[in-house]
Amino acid sequence: MTKFSKHQLSGLYIVTPDWDDTARLVEVTEQALLGGANIVQYRHKTASPELRKTQALALQELCRRFNKPFIVNDHLQLCLDIDADGLHVGGTDMSVTDARIKLGADKILGASCYGDLELARTATKGGASYIAFGGFYPSRIKKYAVTTPTSIVAEAVKEFDLPNVVIGGMTLENCQPLITQGADMVAVISSVYMAEQPQQAARALTELFVASKV
């Protein structure tokens, strides 16, 4: 799996908001990386293809400076065109199996499994590098039809030998129980990108993982 091992798929996983201002997007992402963010996913649901490519290239250059994985949400061709480190697919996107075939063996491939262990089983068999669960809590950014029970994290840890990530309304206060249950990564958007001090916000979230290993 690329130059990043599965053991490096851990900690704070930041997902970008739908910002058209590329300079601001890069600036706040850099602050988050300085604060300890470990993985960056580029997600912009309303961008034009031109803007999407411009922003993805800028963020990828930033991630390479920090030697952190850069993952593209949904857009397989963009991932291939810029040689990003990986792709994340949702439940309504292409299948994990098809994505893995098109990406090849060396790219990171993440799969949204919501609150469904059967989706996680399918993703694992299809060649996913990590599995994502949620949303767990009300989100300022994404709307989820159902709330995922927190107990799914402990169940997933027992069943799957893959890193897992939790998403959906994650804050400094409410993600701690999920880390305690075994969440390898916590994915956030607003808790970092909408914070008054993104670097400090990222550092506080990162320290939860450090504390969990003590």
NUTORLO-470680 format. One record per residue (C-alpha): residue number from 1; residue in three letters; chain; x, y, z. Coordinates in Angstrom, 3 decimals, m for minus. Each point is the difference from the previous one (the first is absolute). Example, Ala and Ser with C-alpha at 12.3 -4.5 7.8 and 13.67 -1.06 7.14 Angstrom:
NODE    i   aa  ch         X         Y         Z
NODE    1  ALA   A    12.300    m4.500     7.800
NODE    2  SER   A     1.370     3.440    m0.660
END
This chain:
NODE    i   aa  ch         X         Y         Z
NODE    1  MET   A     0.000     0.000     0.000
NODE    2  THR   A     1.983     2.980    m1.267
NODE    3  LYS   A     2.744     1.468     2.134
NODE    4  PHE   A    m2.452     0.256     2.913
NODE    5  SER   A    m0.532    m3.107     2.103
NODE    6  LYS   A    m3.303    m0.798     1.673
NODE    7  HIS   A     1.610     0.970     3.296
NODE    8  GLN   A     0.320     3.557    m1.341
NODE    9  LEU   A    m3.758     0.127    m0.578
NODE   10  SER   A    m0.663     1.272     3.488
NODE   11  GLY   A    m0.728     3.172     1.920
NODE   12  LEU   A    m1.711     3.163    m1.203
NODE   13  TYR   A    m1.480    m0.289    m3.504
NODE   14  ILE   A    m1.100     3.365    m1.402
NODE   15  VAL   A    m2.590     0.306    m2.770
NODE   16  THR   A    m0.231     3.270    m1.900
NODE   17  PRO   A    m3.140     2.159    m0.127
NODE   18  ASP   A    m1.558     1.343    m3.220
NODE   19  TRP   A     2.163     3.123    m0.151
NODE   20  ASP   A     0.684     1.595    m3.367
NODE   21  ASP   A     2.774     2.164     1.426
NODE   22  THR   A     3.061    m2.166    m0.705
NODE   23  ALA   A     2.456     2.192     1.910
NODE   24  ARG   A    m2.146    m0.151     3.127
NODE   25  LEU   A    m0.508    m3.746    m0.394
NODE   26  VAL   A     3.742    m0.626    m0.245
NODE   27  GLU   A     0.794     2.387     2.859
NODE   28  VAL   A    m2.406    m1.645     2.460
NODE   29  THR   A     1.051    m3.489    m1.106
NODE   30  GLU   A     3.621     0.926     0.668
NODE   31  GLN   A    m0.939     1.234     3.461
NODE   32  ALA   A    m1.721    m3.322     0.658
NODE   33  LEU   A     3.063    m1.940    m1.154
NODE   34  LEU   A     2.204     2.125     2.236
NODE   35  GLY   A    m2.382    m0.918     2.825
NODE   36  GLY   A     0.496    m3.703    m0.631
NODE   37  ALA   A    m2.636    m1.014    m2.562
NODE   38  ASN   A     1.174    m3.247    m1.560
NODE   39  ILE   A    m2.161    m0.461    m3.111
NODE   40  VAL   A    m1.703     2.457    m2.385
NODE   41  GLN   A    m3.027    m0.828    m2.132
NODE   42  TYR   A    m0.992     2.446    m2.719
NODE   43  ARG   A    m3.778     0.176    m0.242
NODE   44  HIS   A    m1.801     2.795    m1.847
NODE   45  LYS   A    m3.448    m0.995    m1.203
NODE   46  THR   A    m0.786     3.145    m2.011
NODE   47  ALA   A     3.348     0.908    m1.606
NODE   48  SER   A     0.445     0.170    m3.765
NODE   49  PRO   A     2.414    m2.576    m1.458
NODE   50  GLU   A     2.555     2.778    m0.522
NODE   51  LEU   A    m0.209     1.271     3.569
NODE   52  ARG   A     0.024    m3.528     1.363
NODE   53  LYS   A     3.236    m0.787    m1.805
NODE   54  THR   A     1.630     3.291     1.016
NODE   55  GLN   A    m0.860    m0.523     3.655
NODE   56  ALA   A     0.953    m3.676    m0.001
NODE   57  LEU   A     3.432     0.756    m1.449
NODE   58  ALA   A     0.611     2.778     2.531
NODE   59  LEU   A    m1.014    m2.204     2.921
NODE   60  GLN   A     1.996    m2.930    m1.313
NODE   61  GLU   A     3.152     2.131    m0.192
NODE   62  LEU   A    m0.612     1.069     3.597
NODE   63  CYS   A    m0.493    m3.579     1.193
NODE   64  ARG   A     3.180    m1.118    m1.719
NODE   65  ARG   A     1.939     2.683     1.835
NODE   66  PHE   A    m1.314    m1.432     3.258
NODE   67  ASN   A     0.310    m3.625    m1.188
NODE   68  LYS   A    m3.673    m0.654     0.773
NODE   69  PRO   A    m2.505    m2.010    m2.080
NODE   70  PHE   A    m2.167     2.005    m2.389
NODE   71  ILE   A    m3.309    m1.628    m0.910
NODE   72  VAL   A    m2.573     1.086    m2.589
NODE   73  ASN   A    m3.692    m0.481     0.764
NODE   74  ASP   A    m2.051    m1.759    m2.701
NODE   75  HIS   A     1.833     1.224    m3.112
NODE   76  LEU   A     1.966    m2.997    m1.237
NODE   77  GLN   A     1.279     1.643    m3.174
NODE   78  LEU   A     1.271     3.028     1.900
NODE   79  CYS   A     1.796    m2.304     2.417
NODE   80  LEU   A     1.689    m1.763    m2.913
NODE   81  ASP   A     0.725     3.189    m1.951
NODE   82  ILE   A     1.934     1.640     2.826
NODE   83  ASP   A     1.354    m3.253     1.468
NODE   84  ALA   A    m1.564     0.640     3.409
NODE   85  ASP   A     0.776    m2.421     2.799
NODE   86  GLY   A    m3.513    m1.363     0.097
NODE   87  LEU   A    m3.732     0.165    m0.544
NODE   88  HIS   A    m3.016    m0.089     2.308
NODE   89  VAL   A    m3.274    m1.399    m1.322
NODE   90  GLY   A    m3.472     0.331     1.478
NODE   91  GLY   A    m2.784    m2.533     0.068
NODE   92  THR   A    m1.640     1.358    m3.148
NODE   93  ASP   A     3.211     0.388    m1.985
NODE   94  MET   A     1.776    m2.734    m1.922
NODE   95  SER   A     0.576    m3.289     1.776
NODE   96  VAL   A     3.148    m0.474     2.027
NODE   97  THR   A     0.949    m2.948    m2.223
NODE   98  ASP   A    m0.246     2.105    m3.173
NODE   99  ALA   A     1.889     2.869     1.607
NODE  100  ARG   A     2.802    m2.314     1.108
NODE  101  ILE   A     0.326    m1.481    m3.496
NODE  102  LYS   A     0.253     3.465    m1.557
NODE  103  LEU   A     2.312     1.409     2.667
NODE  104  GLY   A     2.360    m2.953     0.100
NODE  105  ALA   A     1.412    m1.620     3.091
NODE  106  ASP   A     2.129     2.885     1.237
NODE  107  LYS   A    m2.537     2.746     0.734
NODE  108  ILE   A    m1.806     0.555     3.277
NODE  109  LEU   A    m3.710    m0.778    m0.385
NODE  110  GLY   A    m2.519     1.015     2.626
NODE  111  ALA   A    m3.646    m1.037     0.103
NODE  112  SER   A    m3.000     1.536     1.754
NODE  113  CYS   A    m1.905    m2.703     1.877
NODE  114  TYR   A    m2.361     2.256     2.008
NODE  115  GLY   A    m1.454    m2.211     2.743
NODE  116  ASP   A     0.058    m3.216    m1.982
NODE  117  LEU   A     2.447    m2.790     0.807
NODE  118  GLU   A    m1.066    m1.840    m3.146
NODE  119  LEU   A     1.231     2.940    m2.084
NODE  120  ALA   A     3.257    m0.213     1.919
NODE  121  ARG   A     0.285    m3.711    m0.815
NODE  122  THR   A    m0.576     0.708    m3.693
NODE  123  ALA   A     2.523     2.846     0.044
NODE  124  THR   A     2.589    m2.184     1.704
NODE  125  LYS   A    m0.435    m2.751    m2.577
NODE  126  GLY   A     0.142     2.586    m2.790
NODE  127  GLY   A     3.419     1.267     1.009
NODE  128  ALA   A    m0.646     2.990     2.263
NODE  129  SER   A     2.971     1.389     1.930
NODE  130  TYR   A    m2.226     1.394     2.753
NODE  131  ILE   A    m3.694     0.062     0.877
NODE  132  ALA   A    m1.989     3.055     1.109
NODE  133  PHE   A    m2.987     0.014     2.339
NODE  134  GLY   A    m2.514     2.762     0.747
NODE  135  GLY   A    m1.511     2.462     0.370
NODE  136  PHE   A    m0.142    m0.409     3.718
NODE  137  TYR   A    m1.103     3.488     1.037
NODE  138  PRO   A    m1.865     2.895    m1.650
NODE  139  SER   A     2.301     1.672    m2.532
NODE  140  ARG   A     0.193     3.637    m1.070
NODE  141  ILE   A     1.141    m1.114    m3.463
NODE  142  LYS   A    m1.409    m3.391    m0.990
NODE  143  LYS   A    m3.530    m1.268     0.535
NODE  144  TYR   A    m0.362    m3.656     0.959
NODE  145  ALA   A    m3.279    m1.881    m0.255
NODE  146  VAL   A     0.753    m2.108     3.062
NODE  147  THR   A     2.238     0.340     3.009
NODE  148  THR   A     2.642    m2.712     0.247
NODE  149  PRO   A     0.174    m1.733     3.408
NODE  150  THR   A     3.332     0.531     1.728
NODE  151  SER   A     0.215    m3.721     0.798
NODE  152  ILE   A     0.821    m0.744    m3.647
NODE  153  VAL   A     3.597     1.096     0.586
NODE  154  ALA   A     0.719    m2.725     2.550
NODE  155  GLU   A    m1.739    m2.542    m2.239
NODE  156  ALA   A     2.087     1.059    m2.988
NODE  157  VAL   A     3.239    m0.218     1.971
NODE  158  LYS   A    m0.802    m3.609     0.912
NODE  159  GLU   A    m0.932    m1.027    m3.548
NODE  160  PHE   A     2.259     1.911    m2.395
NODE  161  ASP   A     3.758     0.252    m0.292
NODE  162  LEU   A    m0.257     3.390    m1.702
NODE  163  PRO   A     0.383     3.520     1.375
NODE  164  ASN   A    m3.347     1.680     0.631
NODE  165  VAL   A    m1.053     3.623    m0.049
NODE  166  VAL   A    m3.005     1.631     1.681
NODE  167  ILE   A    m1.782     3.046    m1.401
NODE  168  GLY   A    m3.053     2.140     0.579
NODE  169  GLY   A    m0.178     2.964     2.363
NODE  170  MET   A     3.335    m0.840     1.636
NODE  171  THR   A     1.122     2.395     2.722
NODE  172  LEU   A     2.741    m0.029     2.603
NODE  173  GLU   A    m2.587    m1.036     2.583
NODE  174  ASN   A    m2.000    m2.689    m1.786
NODE  175  CYS   A     2.661    m1.954    m1.897
NODE  176  GLN   A     1.869    m1.198     3.088
NODE  177  PRO   A    m2.369    m2.959     0.661
NODE  178  LEU   A     0.484    m1.184    m3.584
NODE  179  ILE   A     3.791     0.168     0.319
NODE  180  THR   A    m0.298    m1.965     3.248
NODE  181  GLN   A    m1.977    m2.680    m1.870
NODE  182  GLY   A     2.744    m0.281    m2.593
NODE  183  ALA   A    m0.526     2.652    m2.687
NODE  184  ASP   A     3.307     0.330    m1.862
NODE  185  MET   A    m0.891     3.321    m1.622
NODE  186  VAL   A    m2.445     2.818     0.686
NODE  187  ALA   A    m1.141     1.910    m3.083
NODE  188  VAL   A    m1.012     3.623     0.458
NODE  189  ILE   A    m1.017     2.911    m2.171
NODE  190  SER   A    m1.482     2.839     2.043
NODE  191  SER   A     1.854    m0.768     3.243
NODE  192  VAL   A     3.193     1.100    m1.730
NODE  193  TYR   A    m0.953     2.026    m3.079
NODE  194  MET   A    m2.599     2.103     1.826
NODE  195  ALA   A     2.109     0.409     3.149
NODE  196  GLU   A     1.317     3.441     0.938
NODE  197  GLN   A     3.461    m1.524     0.416
NODE  198  PRO   A     0.255    m3.033    m2.305
NODE  199  GLN   A     3.524    m0.950     1.058
NODE  200  GLN   A    m0.930    m0.106     3.674
NODE  201  ALA   A    m3.231    m1.861    m0.782
NODE  202  ALA   A     1.922    m2.630    m1.953
NODE  203  ARG   A     2.587    m0.316     2.760
NODE  204  ALA   A    m2.651    m0.565     2.668
NODE  205  LEU   A    m1.639    m2.751    m2.076
NODE  206  THR   A     3.369    m1.593    m0.765
NODE  207  GLU   A     0.889    m0.072     3.688
NODE  208  LEU   A    m3.029    m2.231     0.660
NODE  209  PHE   A     1.755    m2.751    m1.954
NODE  210  VAL   A     3.274     0.555     1.828
NODE  211  ALA   A    m1.823    m0.207     3.336
NODE  212  SER   A    m1.790    m3.213    m1.051
NODE  213  LYS   A     3.372    m1.730    m0.498
NODE  214  VAL   A     1.365     0.947     3.435
END
